Amino acid sequence: MLEDQSASVFNLSHVCLAPKRLVDVTLAIRPGITAVLGASGAGKTSLLNVLAAFEKPSAGVVEGGARIFWAPQDGGLWPGMTVHEHLSAMTRSKDAIADILNAFELTEQASQVPATLSRGQQSRLTVARALLADCSALIMDEPLAHIDTNRRSPFWEAIRKSITACGQSLIFATHEPELVLGEAEHVICMRAGEVFTSGAVAELYWHAPSPEHAAFLGPVNWVTSTIQAAWFLQATDTIPQCLRPEQLRVEAAGSSRSPVTVHAVRFRGSHEELMLHHAGLDEIKTFWHRPSKPVLKPGIQVTLGER
C-alpha cells in the first residue's frame, strides 16, 4: 500500500537509523495531513527526527524541498520567553497572535514563561507557535498529548483551519487510532522501526488486506468464508473480510433457532466486545460491534449479518 512518489513532500529511500531505530524505510509522504501511527518504540519519533533533519540517517536518502517547522515531543519551548514572545517570534501580526491565543485558550497566560505553565498549556503553546511559522510543512510529535482527550476537539479544529488557510501539510505522530481516523488523510503505520504499511486512511480502514493491517486502526472482525458460513445467518459474496464494528449486525434470534448465543459482553464505549458461543462447534469467538438496544445479555441467541 505504498503511495505514489509523485508530488510528495518527502521521499525516503532505504533510510536507516542505527541501532535499528529505522530499518530500510522507503516511503513517499504526500501533501495534506499524514499521521505516523504505532505503539511506543515503533520508530515514530525517529522518523520525524529524520524528516526534520534533527538526526542524520546512518544509511539511505531523504529528499524534500518543503520549508518545515518542527514541534518535538518535549515542546522545544524557549525557557526565557513569555507565551506572547513565543508567538511574536513567528509573526508581527497582532491580530494573528490574538486569534491564536484565543483559539488555544492562552490569552490569560500571555505574559507567563513555560516553566509556570501546566503541561497541557505548554502543549498548546507548542502547537500555537508552530501554526504561526512561515513554512509549508509542519512536523509535530504527539501534538496535544498532554491534553485530556475530551478537550482536544476545538484545538484540532484550530489546527485544521490554520493549515487549510495556509495551504500547509502536517505530519504528526500518534499512538491513537481514533485521532488518525478523525484528523488524517494518509497514515504511515510503524512497527519495530519499519514501515508496516502506508496509504490512505479510508482505504486501510475499510479495505485492509490482512487482520494485522486492519488492527492499526482499531477493532475489526476478520470474516473468512469459513467464519461466514458457520457464524453468519446468510453467507454471501458481498460481506467484506474487513468488517468494522459499525458494519456488523447482531440481532436477537427471536422465535427462530440459532446455534450462536451470547457468552459475555464487555462495553468499550463506542463499541462492544462480544464473546459468542457456537453450539455446533462448541467454540467461543470474539466479535466487535456498535452497542445497540435492546442490550445483548449472556444466554441470548443471536444472528450475525452485515448492516
Secondary structure, DSSP 8 states (H G I E B T S, - for coil): -----TT-SEEEEEEEETTTTEEEEEEEE-SSEEEEE--TTSSHHHHHHHHTTSS--SEEEEE----EEEE-TT----TTS-HHHHHHTT---HHHHHHHHHHTT-GGGTT--GGGS-HHHHHHHHHHHHHTSS-SEEEEESTTTTS-GGG-HHHHHHHHHHHHHHT-EEEEEES-HHHHHHH-SEEEEEETTEEEEEEEHHHHHHS-SSHHHHHTTS--EE--HHHHHHHBSS--TTS-SEE-GGGEEEEE-TTS--SEEEEEEEE-SSSEEEEEEETTTTEEEEEEE---SS---TT-BEEEEE-
